[in-house]
Amino acid sequence: MTPAQSLRAQAAKRILIKDGAYGTLIQQHRLQSGDYCGGLDLLKDQRGNNDLLNLTRRELVHSICESFAEAGAEILATNTFNANAISQADFGAEGLVERINRSAAEIVREVADRHIAKDGRPRWVAGAIGPTNKTLSLSPNVNDPAFREVDFDEVKAVYRGQVDALVEGGVDFVLIETIFDTLNAKAAIMATLEAEQALGRALPLMISMTLTDLSGRNLSGHTVEAFWASVRHAKPITIGLNCSFGAAQLRPHLSALAGVADALVMAYPNAGLPNELGEYDEAAEQTAAQVREWAKSGLVNIVGGCCGTTPSHIAAIAGTVRDCTPRAVPAPRSGTLLAGLEPMLIAA
């Protein structure tokens, strides 16, 4: 079977488990700029450039991936959230993007394949693509609403470079995550579809939106239903929500998405909300109990963790949903579904 076929087959039997947050574990190591650089000739301070560690501290990234796999994660994402030319330009490391992504994918591929060989259970590698630090939908200049720092073709090209390198490294899926701007996501989708055409084989998409306020909209103003209407043409293998708030605050919006999406729903929340120091205090058992409520309500097919979640959180989540029935994927809705900031269904 293809990775997409095997994922769907397993998701029909049980709720699958995604991994947690690389950044949370990296921060625990208190790395300095030299630790990040690893001898590379980079002029800017590299502290916080977690993606660079795929080249300079491969053993650290490998150990984090291994810890999530040992905790029960079956979908293992690459440590490449900011491994794109736009984001890496802040560190003067945009020339390393191809190497970073290829190395990241190779690390996770090795861990996944070794665990498959050990127990025969399927694992999948998702190439993680973040939103960049630019927005196509909004102007950064309040005095010039028409101004944009980047255009669609530029962002698409940046994403294409990342996708191609992740594929070379061996990913099964492309995970477009933490989407705050729907137009940025559409550029990433187009880049992936073009890469798929060039490859001559399927390159399945996982798409995950993030909410910026409790009303349930992203930064470009779309509700979760409108977001689904905007991206459903790409036929993603999963659609869902990540980051945003804690599981309790995500619950109503996840319910709305689960009710309309004819794809697997994957959700991975933060470990609650950060405290005044930017740290996450929610214990693994608390996060797991809230995710279990999602599962018992039939809202999810795949669950995991985002900011603040550790292997302990993933292990607790895996344990608490083990006896839950996965969400039944509904049949596609008939009629024409359109999206502005709200969805509009034109009945057939």
N, C-alpha and C positions, 0 to 999 in steps of 0.2 A: 504494500500500500504506500501511497504518497504520504508525506507528513500531514497534509490536510485531512486525508482520509482516515489516518490512524487517530488523529486528534478528535475528529468527529465521532469515530467509533468508541473511543474511550470516554468521551464526554457524554455519550448516551447512557453509559453505565453508572457513572459516578461523577461527583464534583471534583474537578482537577485543581491542582495547587500550583500557583506561580510563586516565584521567589520574592524577596524583600528588597530593602534599600542598600545599595552599595555605599552611598555617601555616608549613611549613618555609621557603618562599620569602619570606613576609612577615617572618619573624624576621630574615632577612638584611639587611633595610632599617633595623633598629634604630630603629623609629619611637617617638616620644615621645607623651605624652597629647594634646598639641595637634595632632599629625599625625592622630591618630585622630578627634578631635572635628571638625576641619574647620569651625569656626565654630558648630557646634551648641551650644545652651545646655544642656549636661549637667553636673551638679554633681559626679559621681564621676569618679575617674581611669579613663580609657578604655583604658589600655595593656593589650594582650591581647585587646581586643574586635575580633577580625579581621573579624567579620561587618559591623560598622559601616562598614568601609572600602568596602563596596558603595555607600554613599551619599557618603562624604566623600573617598575616593580611588579613584574609578571607574577612572581610567587605570591605577592599579597593579593592581587586580584583572583588568582587561582584559589587561594585558601578561602576567600570570601565566597566564591562560587561553590566550592566544595562544601562549605558549612551550610549553605542553603539546600544543596542537594541532600545532604545528610539529614536535614530537618524535614525532608519530605517533598521539597519542590520538584515538580516534574517539568514545568516550563521555566527554563533558565534564560534570563535576559542578559544581554551584553552590557558591559560598563561603558556605554557610549552615548549617554544622554546629551552631552555637549561636544561630541566628536564630529563637528561640522565646521566648515571653513569660516562661517560667520562668528560663531561662538569662540573658536580657537584663535581668531584674530585678536581678541582681547589679551591673549597671552603671547602673541607673536609666534604661535605654533601652527598656523594654518597650513604650512607646508608638510606637516606630519599627519594630516587627517587620514590619508589612505593607509599608512602604516598602522596608525592607532586602531582603526576599525578592523583591519584584517587581523591584527594581533588579538584584539578583544574577542572576535568571533572564534579564533583558533583555541583560545583558552577555554571558553565555555563549551565548545564542541568536544574538546578532549574530556572534560569532566562528564558531560552528558553521555558520551559513548562508553566511557569506563563504567558508569553506573548501569547502563543498559546491559553491558557484558556481564556485570556482576550478578544481577538478579532477573534479567530478562524483561523488566518493566520498561515501557517506552518513556523516553524523555525527548523534549523538543527544545531547540535553541531559537530564541527570538532576538533579532537584531534591533536594539532599542534606538529610536530616533526621537530626540526632543524637539521642542518648538522653535529653537534658536532664541536669541534675545532681541529680535526685530519683529515687527508686526506689519503685515500687508494691509490690514483693514483699517488701521488707525494712524493718524499723524502724531509724531512725537513733538510737533510744534503747534502749540495752541493758537498761535497767530496765523497759521497757514494750514487749514484743515486738509488741503489737497496734497500736502507734502508727504512723501514717503522716503525712507532711507534706503529701501530696496524695492525691486519690482518682482513680479511673479516669475519671470523667466530666470532671474538671478537666483531666487530662492529655490526654484526647481532644480537648477544646475547644481547648487550646493548639496541638495538632498540626493541627487543622482550620484554624485561622487561618493557619498557616504554609503548609499545602498549597494553600489557596485563592489566596494571594498568589503562590506559585510558578507555579501554573497560569496566572494572569493574565499573568505575565511570559513564558510560552511554553515551559515544560518539556515534554518528551516522557514522562518517567517520574518516579515518586516513589521515591527511594532512601532506605530506612530503614536506617541503617548504624551500625556500632559498637555493636551491641545487647548490653548487659550484663544487661538485665532483660527476660525474655521478656514479662512483662505490660505493660511500657512499649511494647514493640513491638506488642503486640496492640491497644493504644490507638491507636497510629499507623496500624495497618492499618485499624481501624474508621473512623478519621477520613478516611482516603483513600477507603474504600469509600462512605462517606456523601457525600464530595465528588464522587465519580464518579457517584453516583445523581443528585445535584443538577445536574451538568453535562449528563447525558444522553448521555455518551460514555465510552469506555474510558479509564481512567487507570492504566496498568500499573505494577505494583509491582516494585521490586528490593529484596531483603531480605538484609542482611549482619550476621552475628553476630560478636561478639568473644569470645575466650576469656580467662579470668582466671587459669588455672593450666594446668600441663602435662598434667593429667589429661584436659583437653578439655572443660571445663564453663564456662559463663558464670557471672556473679555470682549469678544466681537458681538455679543448680545444675543446669541442663539440659545433657546431652550434645548433641553436634551432631545425632544421630539423633532425640533427643527434641524438640529445637528444631524440626527439620523437621516432625515430627508435629504440633507445636503451631501452625505457620503455613501448612501446605500447603493449608488450606481457602481461603486468599486467592488461590491460583493465581498466585504471583509469576512473572514472566518470568525472573528470576534468583534464585538462592539462593546464599549463599556465606559466606566468612569474610574479615574485614579486621582491620587493626591487630594486636592481640594480641602476637605475637612475630615473629621473623624467619621467612623462608620455610621453613627447615629444621625448626623446631619446629612449624610449622603442618601439615607434610606428612602425618602419620598421620591427623590429624583431617579434613583436606581429603579424603583418600582415603575415609574413612568416609562423609562427606557425599556425595561423588560416586557412591558405590555405591548410595545409596538414593533420591536426589532425582530426580524426573521433571520437572526444570526445568533451564535452563542454569545452570552453575556459574560464578560470578564470584568471584575471589579476588585481593585486593590487600594484600600484607603490608607491614610496616614494613621499613626498610632495616636489618635486624638488630635488636639490642637496644641501648638507649641506654647511653652511658658514664656515668661518675660525675658529669659535668656536664650530663647530660640530652641530649647531642648524639649523632647517629648517624654512625658511622664506616664503615659498610659501603659499599664502592665500587659503582658502577653495574654493573660487570662481575660482581661477586660475587652481587648480587641477581639479575641476569639469568640467571646460570648455574643458580641454584637454581629459579627459575621455569621455566626450560627443562626441568628434570627433571620438574616437574609436568606440563608439556605433553607430553613424550615418553611419560609414563606414562598419558596419556589421562584426566587428572583435571579439566581445565578447558576452559571455552569462552571466558572473558573474563579477562584479567589486567591488573593495573595496580599502583599503589603507594600506600602509606599513609605514616605518619610517617617523616620523614627522606628521602623520595624526591623527586627533582628531575627536571626535563626530561631530564637525562642518564640517569637510571635508566629513565625511560619509553622513551627512544629505544633503550637497550640491550635492554630487555625486548622491545620491538617487533621488533627485529632478530633476536633469538635464537629467537623462536617462529614466525617467518615461514614456516618449512618444516614446522611441526608440524601434525598432524591434530587437529582439535577433538574433544573428548569426545563420544561418542555418548550421547544422552539416552535413558535406559532407559524402557521402558513402565511405566505406573503399577503399583504392586504391588496384587495382589488381596487382599481381606480388610480388616478394620477396624483402622486404625492409631491407637493412643491414646498419650498421653504423660503420665507423671508426670515424675520426674527422669530416668527411663529410658523408652525407647519400649516399647510392647507391641503386637504384631501378633496379632490374632485371625483365624486362617485361615478362609477362606470355606468 
